Amino acid sequence: MERQWSLEESTVVDAPPAAVYRLVSELGNMGRWSPECRSVVVLSRSGARTGTRFVGFNRRGPFVWFTVGRVVQARQGREFTFDVGVFGLPIARWGYRFEPEGSGTRLTEFWQDLRSGGRRGRIADLLGTVFAGTNPARRIALNRAGMRATLTAIAATAALGRTGS
């Protein structure tokens, strides 16, 4: 099976783009929605903007690992993107695009594998297998399922906010 280097999933959320952006750009929320991310510690008190650094704590089954992240794009109501790595090695770019659709938002989550070839890429692949229990060939299926779960949870949170519950 050939390695897949990127993936995206989307859903329609019953809230305007600015409201959905506010939810997603609050990095601490990721632990509520993602099946792998358990919590995020933001290393700045100024909120998530381009350059903001954070640490993500992740778990899947018996595997526990952390990543260090940096926000690379924070365009209010349009796009929120961050890169994650470990031990100075790039691992992935994660992001969200927010597009008006009817009275709501088409929310697209995207992922790009940053573990390129060469020695550093092989080390990053090995670390992913050892710490996260996932080899590169299996990562795409896990990410697809995780993205769908995350988008569903974000949509449910946004709907609760619109009803005032």
C-alpha positions as CSV (number, residue, x, y, z in Angstrom):
1,M,0.0,0.0,0.0
2,E,1.4,3.4,-1.0
3,R,1.8,5.9,1.8
4,Q,-0.8,8.7,1.8
5,W,0.7,12.1,2.8
6,S,-2.5,14.2,3.3
7,L,-6.1,13.9,4.1
8,E,-9.2,16.1,4.6
9,E,-12.7,15.6,5.9
10,S,-15.5,18.1,6.2
11,T,-18.9,18.6,7.7
12,V,-21.5,21.4,7.8
13,V,-21.8,23.1,11.2
14,D,-25.0,25.0,12.3
15,A,-23.1,28.1,13.3
16,P,-21.5,31.0,11.5
17,P,-17.8,30.8,10.6
18,A,-16.6,33.3,13.2
19,A,-18.3,31.2,16.0
20,V,-16.9,27.9,14.8
21,Y,-13.4,29.5,14.4
22,R,-13.6,30.8,18.1
23,L,-14.3,27.2,19.2
24,V,-11.5,25.6,17.2
25,S,-8.9,28.3,17.9
26,E,-9.3,27.7,21.6
27,L,-6.7,25.0,21.7
28,G,-7.8,23.7,25.1
29,N,-11.0,22.4,23.5
30,M,-9.1,19.8,21.4
31,G,-9.0,17.4,24.3
32,R,-12.8,17.5,24.5
33,W,-13.3,16.5,20.8
34,S,-10.4,14.5,19.5
35,P,-10.3,10.7,20.2
36,E,-6.4,10.9,20.6
37,C,-5.7,14.3,22.1
38,R,-6.4,14.3,25.8
39,S,-5.3,17.9,26.6
40,V,-3.4,20.9,25.3
41,V,-1.3,23.3,27.3
42,V,-0.9,26.6,25.6
43,L,2.5,28.3,26.4
44,S,1.1,31.8,26.0
45,R,-1.7,33.7,27.8
46,S,-2.4,35.9,24.7
47,G,-4.7,33.3,23.0
48,A,-4.0,31.3,19.9
49,R,-2.5,33.4,17.1
50,T,0.3,32.8,14.6
51,G,3.4,31.8,16.5
52,T,1.6,30.5,19.6
53,R,3.3,27.4,21.0
54,F,1.6,24.6,22.8
55,V,2.1,21.0,24.0
56,G,-0.5,18.3,23.2
57,F,-0.9,15.2,25.4
58,N,-2.2,12.2,23.5
59,R,-3.4,8.7,24.2
60,R,-4.7,5.8,22.1
61,G,-5.2,2.6,24.0
62,P,-2.1,1.8,26.0
63,F,0.0,4.3,24.0
64,V,0.7,7.8,25.5
65,W,2.8,10.5,23.8
66,F,3.2,14.3,23.6
67,T,3.7,16.7,20.7
68,V,5.0,20.2,20.6
69,G,3.0,22.5,18.4
70,R,3.1,26.0,16.9
71,V,0.2,27.9,15.2
72,V,1.2,28.7,11.7
73,Q,-2.0,30.3,10.4
74,A,-4.7,32.1,12.4
75,R,-7.0,33.9,10.0
76,Q,-10.2,34.8,11.9
77,G,-13.2,32.9,10.6
78,R,-11.2,31.5,7.6
79,E,-8.3,29.2,8.6
80,F,-6.6,27.9,11.7
81,T,-3.5,25.7,11.1
82,F,-0.8,24.3,13.4
83,D,2.3,22.2,13.0
84,V,3.2,19.5,15.5
85,G,6.5,17.7,16.1
86,V,8.5,15.8,18.7
87,F,12.1,16.0,19.7
88,G,12.7,18.7,17.1
89,L,11.3,16.5,14.3
90,P,8.4,17.7,12.2
91,I,5.5,15.2,12.3
92,A,2.3,16.8,10.9
93,R,0.4,19.9,9.9
94,W,-3.2,20.0,11.1
95,G,-5.7,22.7,10.1
96,Y,-9.2,23.8,9.8
97,R,-10.9,25.9,7.1
98,F,-14.2,27.7,7.7
99,E,-16.4,28.5,4.7
100,P,-19.9,29.9,4.8
101,E,-22.5,27.4,3.7
102,G,-26.2,28.4,3.9
103,S,-26.7,29.7,7.4
104,G,-23.8,27.6,8.7
105,T,-20.2,26.7,8.1
106,R,-18.5,24.1,6.0
107,L,-15.8,23.0,8.4
108,T,-12.9,21.2,6.8
109,E,-10.2,19.5,8.9
110,F,-7.0,18.7,7.0
111,W,-3.8,16.8,7.8
112,Q,-0.5,16.7,6.1
113,D,2.3,14.3,7.0
114,L,5.5,16.3,7.4
115,R,7.7,13.2,8.0
116,S,9.6,13.4,4.8
117,G,12.2,10.9,3.6
118,G,15.7,10.7,4.7
119,R,17.2,9.9,8.1
120,R,15.0,12.4,10.1
121,G,11.9,11.1,8.4
122,R,12.7,7.5,9.3
123,I,13.4,8.5,12.9
124,A,10.0,10.3,13.0
125,D,8.3,7.2,11.6
126,L,10.0,5.0,14.2
127,L,9.0,7.3,17.0
128,G,5.4,7.3,15.8
129,T,5.4,3.5,15.7
130,V,7.0,3.2,19.2
131,F,5.2,5.9,21.1
132,A,1.8,6.1,19.3
133,G,1.6,2.5,18.2
134,T,1.0,3.5,14.6
135,N,3.1,2.9,11.6
136,P,2.7,5.4,8.6
137,A,0.6,2.9,6.6
138,R,-2.0,2.7,9.4
139,R,-1.9,6.4,10.4
140,I,-4.2,7.5,7.5
141,A,-7.1,5.2,8.6
142,L,-6.7,6.3,12.2
143,N,-6.6,10.0,11.2
144,R,-9.7,9.6,9.0
145,A,-11.7,8.1,11.8
146,G,-10.4,10.7,14.3
147,M,-11.1,13.6,12.0
148,R,-14.7,12.4,11.5
149,A,-15.2,12.0,15.3
150,T,-13.6,15.5,16.0
151,L,-15.8,17.2,13.4
152,T,-18.9,15.6,14.7
153,A,-18.0,16.7,18.3
154,I,-17.2,20.3,17.1
155,A,-20.6,20.5,15.3
156,A,-22.4,19.2,18.4
157,T,-20.7,21.8,20.6
158,A,-21.5,24.6,18.1
159,A,-25.1,23.5,18.0
160,L,-25.3,23.6,21.8
161,G,-23.9,27.1,21.8
162,R,-26.6,28.2,19.3
163,T,-29.4,26.8,21.4
164,G,-28.0,28.3,24.6
165,S,-27.8,24.8,26.3
